[in-house]
Amino acid sequence: MTDQKPAAGELSFTRVFDAPRELVFRCMTEPEHLTHFWGPVGVSAPLEDIIVDARPGGVFETVMVNDADGSRYPTRAVYVEVSEPERLVWTEPHSRMTMTANFADLGDGRTEVHIHQTHVPEAFRSAEAQAGFLSSLDKFAAYLKTLARESGR
């Protein structure tokens, strides 16, 4: 897949995960999974601070906690579109940032996830912030490998 360069204020990421699309989608919509990988390396997302109502108009809320100093970073978004297992779209009301995730079944037990963000605040467009986001995708990939080992795949 060839990505075009995103416009100003936009970011795009594509990652292939070694897991079936239905599982990848569930991991993005179920708190019991999200708690294992949400946020960059060095932060955690306590299960009790994750709310997911995966339907248009429903909320997505998390609190990321800095593992070193306990600082808390709440996030709140509202789902715009939920098309299981193909697509998730949500908007963060305070920043207007919109995240669209498309889940493509590659037909061999792998899933390509393309994430496109619009109205991205300047602080989130820095190289450091993008590296943090990529590290959260690394945590997600590692978590999916753990699930595969547990299921005997």
MDAnalysis code that builds the backbone (N, CA, C; Angstrom):
import MDAnalysis as mda
import numpy as np

u = mda.Universe.empty(459, n_residues=153, atom_resindex=np.repeat(np.arange(153), 3), trajectory=True)
u.add_TopologyAttr("name", ["N", "CA", "C"] * 153)
u.add_TopologyAttr("resid", np.arange(1, 154))
u.add_TopologyAttr("resname", ["MET", "THR", "ASP", "GLN", "LYS", "PRO", "ALA", "ALA", "GLY", "GLU", "LEU", "SER", "PHE", "THR", "ARG", "VAL", "PHE", "ASP", "ALA", "PRO", "ARG", "GLU", "LEU", "VAL", "PHE", "ARG", "CYS", "MET", "THR", "GLU", "PRO", "GLU", "HIS", "LEU", "THR", "HIS", "PHE", "TRP", "GLY", "PRO", "VAL", "GLY", "VAL", "SER", "ALA", "PRO", "LEU", "GLU", "ASP", "ILE", "ILE", "VAL", "ASP", "ALA", "ARG", "PRO", "GLY", "GLY", "VAL", "PHE", "GLU", "THR", "VAL", "MET", "VAL", "ASN", "ASP", "ALA", "ASP", "GLY", "SER", "ARG", "TYR", "PRO", "THR", "ARG", "ALA", "VAL", "TYR", "VAL", "GLU", "VAL", "SER", "GLU", "PRO", "GLU", "ARG", "LEU", "VAL", "TRP", "THR", "GLU", "PRO", "HIS", "SER", "ARG", "MET", "THR", "MET", "THR", "ALA", "ASN", "PHE", "ALA", "ASP", "LEU", "GLY", "ASP", "GLY", "ARG", "THR", "GLU", "VAL", "HIS", "ILE", "HIS", "GLN", "THR", "HIS", "VAL", "PRO", "GLU", "ALA", "PHE", "ARG", "SER", "ALA", "GLU", "ALA", "GLN", "ALA", "GLY", "PHE", "LEU", "SER", "SER", "LEU", "ASP", "LYS", "PHE", "ALA", "ALA", "TYR", "LEU", "LYS", "THR", "LEU", "ALA", "ARG", "GLU", "SER", "GLY", "ARG"])
u.atoms.positions = np.array([
    [0.837, -1.175, 0.000],
    [0.000, 0.000, 0.000],
    [0.883, 1.240, 0.000],
    [0.552, 2.191, -0.840],
    [1.299, 3.438, -0.903],
    [0.455, 4.538, -0.290],
    [0.976, 5.151, 0.739],
    [0.252, 6.254, 1.365],
    [0.683, 7.560, 0.737],
    [-0.293, 8.441, 0.501],
    [0.045, 9.785, 0.072],
    [0.450, 10.564, 1.309],
    [1.268, 11.585, 1.108],
    [1.682, 12.413, 2.244],
    [0.450, 13.126, 2.790],
    [0.206, 13.013, 4.102],
    [-0.970, 13.654, 4.668],
    [-0.871, 15.182, 4.608],
    [-2.022, 15.832, 4.587],
    [-2.087, 17.290, 4.582],
    [-1.639, 17.824, 5.946],
    [-1.403, 19.129, 5.993],
    [-1.023, 19.768, 7.249],
    [-2.091, 19.480, 8.305],
    [-1.649, 19.152, 9.515],
    [-2.581, 18.853, 10.590],
    [-3.126, 17.438, 10.540],
    [-2.568, 16.603, 9.658],
    [-3.019, 15.218, 9.534],
    [-1.839, 14.272, 9.701],
    [-2.134, 13.095, 10.208],
    [-1.134, 12.034, 10.343],
    [-1.743, 10.733, 9.858],
    [-0.920, 9.871, 9.265],
    [-1.364, 8.549, 8.830],
    [-0.334, 7.514, 9.229],
    [-0.837, 6.372, 9.674],
    [0.011, 5.259, 10.080],
    [-0.602, 3.978, 9.543],
    [0.226, 3.065, 9.073],
    [-0.248, 1.766, 8.628],
    [0.611, 0.705, 9.293],
    [-0.046, -0.305, 9.847],
    [0.668, -1.390, 10.519],
    [-0.029, -2.705, 10.186],
    [0.748, -3.760, 9.971],
    [0.205, -5.095, 9.762],
    [0.421, -5.882, 11.055],
    [-0.666, -6.477, 11.545],
    [-0.627, -7.272, 12.771],
    [-0.841, -8.736, 12.434],
    [-0.139, -9.615, 13.140],
    [-0.270, -11.059, 12.955],
    [-1.438, -11.586, 13.776],
    [-2.634, -11.178, 13.373],
    [-3.857, -11.605, 14.065],
    [-5.033, -11.377, 13.126],
    [-6.080, -12.172, 13.284],
    [-7.259, -11.996, 12.438],
    [-7.963, -10.664, 12.708],
    [-8.595, -10.141, 11.669],
    [-9.238, -8.823, 11.748],
    [-10.241, -8.737, 12.900],
    [-11.051, -9.759, 13.104],
    [-12.069, -9.699, 14.158],
    [-11.437, -9.514, 15.528],
    [-10.305, -10.186, 15.766],
    [-9.605, -10.048, 17.044],
    [-8.993, -8.656, 17.182],
    [-8.355, -8.171, 16.145],
    [-7.747, -6.835, 16.192],
    [-8.822, -5.793, 16.490],
    [-9.956, -5.899, 15.824],
    [-11.058, -4.963, 16.053],
    [-11.547, -5.060, 17.501],
    [-11.770, -6.290, 17.995],
    [-12.237, -6.454, 19.380],
    [-11.253, -5.836, 20.362],
    [-9.957, -6.011, 20.104],
    [-8.954, -5.440, 21.003],
    [-9.049, -3.920, 21.070],
    [-9.503, -3.306, 19.987],
    [-9.646, -1.842, 19.948],
    [-10.967, -1.352, 20.545],
    [-11.863, -2.282, 20.882],
    [-13.173, -1.855, 21.383],
    [-13.553, -2.482, 22.720],
    [-12.690, -3.291, 23.301],
    [-13.002, -3.935, 24.579],
    [-11.971, -3.529, 25.640],
    [-12.447, -2.900, 26.727],
    [-11.526, -2.439, 27.773],
    [-10.581, -3.517, 28.283],
    [-11.058, -4.770, 28.373],
    [-10.234, -5.860, 28.883],
    [-8.993, -6.079, 28.020],
    [-9.061, -5.701, 26.761],
    [-7.884, -5.773, 25.886],
    [-7.108, -4.452, 25.909],
    [-7.822, -3.341, 25.787],
    [-7.172, -2.027, 25.698],
    [-6.213, -1.762, 26.860],
    [-6.556, -2.230, 28.033],
    [-5.722, -1.979, 29.213],
    [-4.304, -2.529, 29.050],
    [-4.119, -3.508, 28.159],
    [-2.810, -4.141, 27.980],
    [-1.869, -3.385, 27.040],
    [-2.408, -2.447, 26.255],
    [-1.521, -1.817, 25.266],
    [-1.793, -0.345, 25.010],
    [-2.859, 0.227, 25.556],
    [-3.221, 1.600, 25.204],
    [-2.186, 2.570, 25.751],
    [-1.647, 3.385, 24.881],
    [-0.687, 4.407, 25.267],
    [0.738, 4.006, 24.947],
    [1.619, 4.987, 24.889],
    [3.018, 4.720, 24.545],
    [3.749, 3.973, 25.649],
    [4.928, 3.474, 25.307],
    [5.784, 2.829, 26.296],
    [6.019, 3.822, 27.436],
    [5.899, 3.335, 28.664],
    [6.105, 4.189, 29.832],
    [4.813, 4.686, 30.454],
    [3.677, 4.329, 29.850],
    [2.388, 4.667, 30.454],
    [1.524, 3.416, 30.502],
    [0.573, 3.431, 31.401],
    [-0.389, 2.340, 31.494],
    [-1.787, 2.941, 31.413],
    [-2.750, 2.077, 31.135],
    [-4.157, 2.489, 31.056],
    [-4.950, 1.547, 31.961],
    [-5.184, 1.955, 33.213],
    [-5.890, 1.076, 34.150],
    [-7.288, 0.732, 33.641],
    [-7.647, -0.525, 33.766],
    [-8.932, -1.020, 33.295],
    [-10.095, -0.202, 33.849],
    [-10.019, 0.165, 35.126],
    [-11.126, 0.898, 35.747],
    [-11.309, 2.305, 35.156],
    [-10.340, 2.769, 34.376],
    [-10.423, 4.100, 33.765],
    [-10.701, 4.041, 32.262],
    [-11.182, 2.903, 31.775],
    [-11.494, 2.772, 30.350],
    [-12.993, 2.546, 30.187],
    [-13.607, 3.393, 29.384],
    [-15.032, 3.266, 29.055],
    [-15.145, 3.200, 27.537],
    [-15.820, 2.177, 27.044],
    [-16.037, 2.033, 25.610],
    [-17.506, 1.737, 25.373],
    [-18.153, 2.617, 24.645],
    [-19.529, 2.409, 24.184],
    [-19.471, 2.514, 22.663],
    [-19.055, 1.405, 22.040],
    [-18.717, 1.399, 20.612],
    [-19.971, 1.391, 19.730],
    [-20.553, 2.564, 19.607],
    [-21.693, 2.802, 18.713],
    [-21.677, 4.282, 18.371],
    [-22.225, 4.674, 17.224],
    [-22.263, 6.107, 16.900],
    [-22.927, 6.898, 18.038],
    [-22.228, 7.926, 18.508],
    [-22.697, 8.723, 19.632],
    [-22.202, 8.225, 20.975],
    [-21.651, 7.002, 21.011],
    [-21.103, 6.445, 22.239],
    [-19.736, 7.033, 22.546],
    [-19.281, 6.849, 23.774],
    [-18.016, 7.453, 24.197],
    [-16.888, 6.433, 24.258],
    [-15.692, 6.957, 24.080],
    [-14.437, 6.236, 24.285],
    [-13.654, 7.096, 25.261],
    [-13.401, 6.575, 26.455],
    [-12.654, 7.327, 27.457],
    [-11.553, 6.455, 28.040],
    [-10.382, 7.048, 28.201],
    [-9.269, 6.377, 28.868],
    [-8.529, 7.396, 29.714],
    [-7.778, 6.881, 30.641],
    [-6.811, 7.691, 31.378],
    [-5.485, 6.953, 31.267],
    [-4.506, 7.617, 30.684],
    [-3.162, 7.050, 30.634],
    [-2.413, 7.584, 31.851],
    [-1.683, 6.686, 32.510],
    [-0.949, 7.041, 33.723],
    [0.540, 6.859, 33.460],
    [1.301, 7.929, 33.681],
    [2.749, 7.865, 33.529],
    [3.300, 6.930, 34.596],
    [3.975, 5.864, 34.151],
    [4.484, 4.859, 35.089],
    [5.554, 5.416, 36.016],
    [6.274, 6.445, 35.595],
    [7.376, 6.987, 36.403],
    [6.889, 7.929, 37.501],
    [5.927, 8.799, 37.171],
    [5.549, 9.818, 38.166],
    [4.064, 9.861, 38.507],
    [3.267, 8.999, 37.899],
    [1.843, 8.940, 38.227],
    [0.988, 10.003, 37.565],
    [1.579, 10.859, 36.735],
    [0.777, 11.863, 36.025],
    [-0.313, 11.165, 35.238],
    [-1.492, 11.813, 35.180],
    [-2.651, 11.211, 34.516],
    [-3.039, 12.049, 33.300],
    [-3.351, 11.360, 32.204],
    [-3.697, 12.013, 30.948],
    [-5.021, 11.451, 30.428],
    [-6.126, 12.137, 30.739],
    [-7.427, 11.639, 30.278],
    [-7.663, 11.938, 28.797],
    [-8.381, 11.042, 28.157],
    [-8.795, 11.215, 26.771],
    [-10.281, 10.910, 26.702],
    [-11.003, 11.726, 25.947],
    [-12.429, 11.479, 25.733],
    [-12.719, 11.707, 24.266],
    [-13.411, 10.751, 23.677],
    [-13.805, 10.861, 22.278],
    [-15.231, 10.340, 22.133],
    [-15.843, 10.704, 21.026],
    [-17.204, 10.252, 20.717],
    [-17.140, 9.507, 19.387],
    [-17.688, 8.307, 19.379],
    [-17.714, 7.523, 18.143],
    [-18.632, 8.173, 17.116],
    [-18.128, 8.268, 15.890],
    [-18.886, 8.776, 14.755],
    [-19.391, 7.604, 13.914],
    [-18.518, 6.600, 13.772],
    [-18.855, 5.425, 12.971],
    [-18.238, 4.185, 13.591],
    [-19.021, 3.115, 13.644],
    [-18.539, 1.818, 14.096],
    [-19.098, 0.790, 13.127],
    [-18.221, 0.245, 12.306],
    [-18.604, -0.785, 11.334],
    [-17.742, -2.007, 11.603],
    [-18.216, -2.875, 12.486],
    [-17.451, -4.041, 12.901],
    [-17.375, -5.055, 11.776],
    [-16.216, -5.601, 11.463],
    [-14.873, -5.348, 11.997],
    [-14.022, -4.486, 11.067],
    [-14.646, -3.637, 10.251],
    [-13.917, -2.915, 9.213],
    [-13.413, -1.527, 9.585],
    [-14.161, -0.798, 10.433],
    [-13.841, 0.623, 10.564],
    [-14.319, 1.192, 11.897],
    [-13.479, 2.064, 12.461],
    [-13.818, 2.865, 13.645],
    [-13.485, 4.318, 13.347],
    [-14.387, 5.207, 13.704],
    [-14.127, 6.644, 13.580],
    [-14.593, 7.304, 14.867],
    [-13.710, 8.125, 15.460],
    [-14.121, 8.910, 16.614],
    [-13.517, 10.291, 16.545],
    [-14.149, 11.211, 17.273],
    [-13.688, 12.594, 17.346],
    [-13.523, 12.982, 18.807],
    [-12.431, 13.684, 19.097],
    [-12.216, 14.221, 20.435],
    [-12.832, 15.620, 20.475],
    [-13.915, 15.813, 21.233],
    [-14.621, 17.098, 21.211],
    [-13.760, 18.311, 21.553],
    [-12.821, 18.181, 22.510],
    [-12.041, 19.339, 22.942],
    [-11.061, 19.830, 21.879],
    [-10.555, 18.916, 21.024],
    [-9.558, 19.322, 20.029],
    [-10.075, 19.240, 18.595],
    [-11.210, 18.566, 18.401],
    [-11.781, 18.276, 17.087],
    [-10.955, 17.234, 16.323],
    [-9.924, 16.659, 16.956],
    [-9.134, 15.642, 16.283],
    [-10.028, 14.430, 15.998],
    [-9.955, 13.959, 14.763],
    [-10.722, 12.787, 14.355],
    [-9.765, 11.669, 13.980],
    [-10.068, 10.478, 14.487],
    [-9.262, 9.298, 14.204],
    [-10.131, 8.315, 13.428],
    [-9.614, 7.879, 12.289],
    [-10.279, 6.853, 11.489],
    [-9.338, 5.659, 11.402],
    [-9.829, 4.490, 11.781],
    [-9.045, 3.260, 11.683],
    [-9.787, 2.299, 10.766],
    [-9.113, 1.871, 9.712],
    [-9.648, 0.881, 8.786],
    [-8.886, -0.419, 8.985],
    [-9.619, -1.520, 9.091],
    [-9.066, -2.837, 9.365],
    [-9.257, -3.697, 8.117],
    [-8.163, -4.103, 7.478],
    [-8.242, -4.898, 6.250],
    [-7.756, -6.316, 6.522],
    [-8.594, -7.291, 6.210],
    [-8.244, -8.697, 6.334],
    [-7.324, -9.058, 5.173],
    [-6.102, -9.452, 5.467],
    [-5.144, -9.794, 4.419],
    [-5.289, -11.240, 3.949],
    [-6.221, -11.982, 4.541],
    [-6.523, -13.322, 4.070],
    [-5.612, -14.423, 4.558],
    [-4.638, -14.105, 5.382],
    [-3.701, -15.121, 5.862],
    [-3.529, -15.050, 7.382],
    [-4.592, -14.594, 8.053],
    [-4.520, -14.461, 9.506],
    [-3.864, -13.180, 9.961],
    [-3.576, -12.287, 8.998],
    [-2.981, -10.996, 9.338],
    [-3.976, -9.889, 9.012],
    [-3.807, -8.770, 9.682],
    [-4.690, -7.622, 9.501],
    [-3.866, -6.365, 9.310],
    [-4.194, -5.615, 8.273],
    [-3.580, -4.303, 8.067],
    [-4.504, -3.252, 8.667],
    [-3.934, -2.422, 9.522],
    [-4.690, -1.334, 10.128],
    [-4.114, -0.028, 9.612],
    [-4.981, 0.760, 9.013],
    [-4.582, 2.088, 8.533],
    [-5.290, 3.113, 9.418],
    [-4.505, 3.954, 10.068],
    [-5.029, 4.980, 10.969],
    [-4.761, 6.336, 10.339],
    [-5.816, 7.129, 10.219],
    [-5.687, 8.479, 9.670],
    [-6.293, 9.443, 10.687],
    [-5.517, 10.446, 11.061],
    [-5.963, 11.446, 12.032],
    [-6.011, 12.815, 11.365],
    [-7.088, 13.538, 11.620],
    [-7.214, 14.909, 11.109],
    [-7.366, 15.872, 12.285],
    [-7.087, 17.146, 12.028],
    [-7.143, 18.190, 13.073],
    [-6.239, 17.827, 14.253],
    [-5.065, 17.273, 13.942],
    [-4.147, 16.824, 14.986],
    [-3.494, 18.057, 15.628],
    [-3.618, 18.203, 16.962],
    [-2.968, 19.332, 17.630],
    [-1.458, 19.314, 17.362],
    [-0.880, 20.478, 17.289],
    [0.547, 20.608, 16.957],
    [1.433, 19.766, 17.868],
    [1.125, 19.732, 19.155],
    [1.953, 18.967, 20.101],
    [1.984, 17.483, 19.743],
    [0.917, 16.961, 19.153],
    [0.855, 15.544, 18.793],
    [1.534, 15.254, 17.458],
    [1.930, 16.294, 16.743],
    [2.582, 16.109, 15.444],
    [4.101, 16.098, 15.566],
    [4.634, 16.329, 16.763],
    [6.086, 16.342, 16.947],
    [6.650, 14.947, 16.718],
    [7.920, 14.877, 16.402],
    [8.580, 13.588, 16.198],
    [8.491, 12.729, 17.465],
    [8.635, 13.358, 18.630],
    [8.575, 12.630, 19.900],
    [7.182, 12.033, 20.125],
    [6.141, 12.824, 19.862],
    [4.775, 12.334, 20.040],
    [4.470, 11.205, 19.057],
    [4.930, 11.352, 17.816],
    [4.700, 10.294, 16.831],
    [5.441, 9.014, 17.221],
    [6.643, 9.146, 17.770],
    [7.391, 7.980, 18.233],
    [6.631, 7.287, 19.369],
    [6.030, 8.072, 20.240],
    [5.216, 7.509, 21.319],
    [4.021, 6.747, 20.782],
    [3.362, 7.326, 19.767],
    [2.220, 6.652, 19.153],
    [2.663, 5.335, 18.521],
    [3.782, 5.365, 17.822],
    [4.299, 4.140, 17.202],
    [4.653, 3.098, 18.254],
    [5.143, 3.539, 19.418],
    [5.465, 2.576, 20.469],
    [4.191, 1.930, 21.012],
    [3.074, 2.654, 20.973],
    [1.817, 2.036, 21.404],
    [1.388, 0.962, 20.405],
    [1.661, 1.171, 19.115],
    [1.374, 0.133, 18.126],
    [2.280, -1.075, 18.337],
    [3.525, -0.837, 18.769],
    [4.429, -1.938, 19.107],
    [3.883, -2.739, 20.294],
    [3.365, -2.034, 21.312],
    [2.764, -2.707, 22.463],
    [1.560, -3.532, 22.018],
    [0.767, -2.986, 21.094],
    [-0.400, -3.694, 20.577],
    [0.039, -4.980, 19.872],
    [1.059, -4.892, 19.023],
    [1.562, -6.076, 18.311],
    [2.046, -7.135, 19.306],
    [2.759, -6.722, 20.339],
    [3.253, -7.663, 21.347],
    [2.087, -8.312, 22.093],
    [1.063, -7.524, 22.401],
    [-0.112, -8.079, 23.089],
    [-0.815, -9.105, 22.211],
    [-0.961, -8.810, 20.930],
    [-1.595, -9.762, 20.015],
    [-0.783, -11.058, 19.935],
    [0.544, -10.972, 19.974],
    [1.380, -12.184, 19.980],
    [1.131, -12.997, 21.255],
    [0.962, -12.324, 22.390],
    [0.643, -13.000, 23.646],
    [-0.678, -13.748, 23.515],
    [-1.682, -13.099, 22.931],
    [-2.978, -13.764, 22.743],
    [-2.844, -14.984, 21.836],
    [-2.025, -14.851, 20.791],
    [-1.834, -15.971, 19.870],
    [-1.169, -17.147, 20.581],
    [-0.168, -16.872, 21.429],
    [0.503, -17.935, 22.187],
    [-0.487, -18.616, 23.136],
    [-1.314, -17.805, 23.802],
    [-2.281, -18.358, 24.751],
    [-3.326, -19.230, 24.051],
    [-3.658, -18.899, 22.805],
    [-4.663, -19.679, 22.076],
    [-4.034, -20.840, 21.308],
    [-2.689, -20.955, 21.364],
    [-1.996, -22.042, 20.700],
    [-1.783, -21.847, 19.217],
    [-1.929, -20.612, 18.739],
    [-1.726, -20.303, 17.305],
    [-0.296, -20.290, 16.948],
])
